[in-house]
């Protein structure tokens, strides 16, 4: 079966590992392992993704809580990221680039800070004005590129392996209050890009329906020691297609997946593509046998139909 598999493992030193890329050498030796290196790496990332993010985000929250600056409404990184990403605070949206286009960046940033404070204030109303300000400052620190960097590092599809052209990746943040806590969603999203590179290698062209999406949902609540962060869900989905719309294969793994799997997305639980040649061969043989059987049946029944017609006449 391995000899028929279109995703055979590339032997070390025998050319690029991205199947379909220029210069790729496909080895003819049988695959020594059933699971590909890529699928095993995805499983390792999936197993550690949520716990790793919770540890990293808790450390960032604790640092921001301790470094709170009474002279600022927002964390310095949040001030920089405002208007460079899409923010949704409660039911109000602050879309990327709108403030700069209207030349009202400073005024919109102040309105953004006020709206964020209103969304967070009820979670720590008993801590006084300084307590509320410190909590808002901490939440604003988590709605920044700091979280995006940790998200990319914790995901299989992150920039440590798969790099996209500058400006292809967009950031989105959603902040909404819930009883006693604030819920945050951070999303890294890239759609419509036409090139990518793997492991720092050469840039490859890809189909513009390719996409990459990583997201994390987590809660932030006041605690006796400062703030507590709990990651509720972390998910990534990826689809990389060559210009002819074939799925890019890296380390023996097709880059068309959703982790954890979702019924609405492509997932690694689908029938392995390595069985496609076998299925096609089976269907071809079955169709040929059916046609032969139909022809033999027609020949056998032809005399009987002629005799019946003569009898009726």
C-alpha angles and dihedrals in degrees: 000000000000091000089058095044113110090209101057115163115265111237116236113274095010101112139289117341095219105093113225095025119121112280095017111157116206111208118223096210118106117264108260093209132046095214117060123233089244096054091048091051091051090051090051092050091046092052093052102030100094098039092045092051092048091053093048096044092047089054092050092048092050091049093050092046091054094043094050112151112209089205094064132068093197137031110265092244091052090052089055094045095049110111090012092081138030114264127191113191110184105309095338124093127209104193122206116266097004096109093047092049091052091043091234099113097132095046092046091048090055090048089048091052091049092049092049091050091051090051093050103035099084091058092066105018091136093060096072130239095302091049091052092047092050092049092048090048090052094048090049089053089058094049092069146082087281089074091042091055091052091045092053092047093051095050129082089225094052127129091263086081110008116047125189131195117279113278094019094106117073127193127220129184130188123190122185133159127240129180106302096348147054122241118214130190120192119188132187109199134177123178135162096022118145105202142042141169132213127219092348092303131134121312115262128200118239139183115274092237089070115114143178124201130177125173141171129195116200141159129228122199135167115260138180090264097042118279135352123215122199123182110220100181139354120190140169134189129184139180121179117180131183116236088266088055096251113142114257112243120206124180089351093305126113110232096225109100149115119219119229089027119253127195089227095052138056108271141188089243093075121105107291111256090224088079094057095096091050092049092048091049091048092050092048092052092044092051091049091051092049091051091049091048091051092050093049091048090051092051093048094048096043095083090046092053091049092051092047091050092052091048091052092048 
